[in-house]
Amino acid sequence: MKKFFAILAAGLFLFAACEPLPVLSVSPTELEVGADGGSQSVAVVANNVWNVVPDNSGIVTVTPTSGTGNGYFTLTVKPNTTDAFLNASVTVVCTSRDETVRQTISIVQSCQAGDAHFNTDKFVIDPPRAADTHISAEGCVIKMTVEANAKWTIACDASDVTFDVTSGEAGTSVVTATVPACPVFEGRKINFSLSCQTAAGGQGDSVPFVQDGGVVVYAGETYHAVKMDDGKWWMKENLRYIPEGMTPASDLSNVTAGVFYPVVLNAEHTGLEFSTDAAVIKAKGYLYQAEVALGKKVGDLTTVEEAEALNGTRGICPEGWHVPTSDDIINLVGKAVSPLATKTDAPYYDGNNGSIVMLNEDGFNMDAFGAISIQDNTKTAGSFMGWAKAYPEKISSGMLCGSTYAGVTYNTKDDPTSGVKNLQFFGFMPMTNKATEAEYTCNGTKVSYRIAAPLRCVKNN
């Protein structure tokens, strides 16, 4: 028996000694795979059993994982959803006579080129834009739909625009952009841009907007303005400013109050009354006696020379704006009282008068707002101006402040030494005391300095 085992051992030794050294080659040894992944056959030349061992990258699988002699296996690479190139490898191993030969296949997988775009059909803008490319001068919130195949970032060339998020992952995302009130009076262009770059490059997208201008923020109030065909920017709202130290009055006997509340029709439509309602104040503004509108206090003006010096003054208007001059009025509506000559080519002169309809078609928002009539500085009580029995359903007249000196009366006629009784400035006089709106007029007139009237400001050139 011992002899038998000795012979067997000798035979096994001779068999092992006769086994050839391992031979192994694979083709290809390098692979470049696209972002979508895919499969590739790999040829194996071997003289013994071979095994395929993928690395631990997780992006490669092989079938089959082993074979004997010459053969093939299939290498499959998963899609690359990252924004970087990926590297992987598989190793083919063949062992014989206690020797091992290895062949490595190196794999480089590219990624998709970045692609991000705005889906403008799904944009939501609040408040809605007036035109396809325009957004509100007061600002807005824009919810933008972004579609991308990789990581993306969003930016805006206006530094005061803010986002709830500035980047995201592949897929569909909604970004909320907050656009503040336009800081540039004439309006501005705003451009939103997307960037989506991967190691393979990429392309983004952009979408432009125009933010309307004509917004003035003054003393905590926001005013809208409009550029009229006279070439000037006019506020399309009456001023709502209360000068420091003043309180609006609602008492007709307070003839030196300086500022009064606006007036409205009373409930019976038999006359006018003051309104302290915030919505009415926003719509109509306050009523100002001329000295206050011109930046002074009631009683400050005592000479013609002082009055003449106030032509075009800022008064209580925002910085960069002024109380309308007679030139502003004539160049806008064409007609005023003597001695101002009619300007027949003024843009809102209809051949007979300055036209409220024409003004408002271009956004001026003029109406007969009423006023407080205080004839001169000897009066101890004022009266409401602007209601007529013939048109009980509306305010039918009014006046608006101006800054150009128009005339004077003295306590003793033609005697300056007797002291000023009344000063006048050229202002507006809107009239709606006609049967149809087409007949409503807005001409220049003389406004006594103690009359309390609304104020529209004009932007300086």
Buried (B, 14 or more C-beta within 10 A) or exposed (E): EEEEEEEEEEEEEEEEEEEEEBEBBBEEEEBEBBBEBEEBEBEBBBBBBBBBBBBEBEBBBBEEEBBEEEBEBEBBBBBBEBBEBBEBBBBBBBBBEEEEBBBBBEBEBBBBBBBBBBEEEEBEBEEEBEEEEEBBBBBBBBBBBBBBBBBBBBBBEBEEBEBEEEBBEBEEBBBEBEBEBBEEBEBBEBEBBBBBBBBBEBEBBEBEBBBBBBBBEBEEBBBBBBBBEBEBBBBBBBBBBBBEEBEBBBEBEBBBBBBBBBBBBEEEEEBBBBBEEEEBBBBBBBBBBBBBBBBBBBEEBEEBEBBEEBBBBBBBBBEEBBBBBBBBBBBBBBBBEEEBEBBEEBBBBBEEBBBBBBBBEBBBBBBBBBBBBBBBBEBEEBEBBBBEEEBEEBBBBBBBBBBBBBBBBBBEEEEEEEEBBBBBBBBBBBBBBBEEEEBBBBBBBBBBBBBBBBBBBBBEE
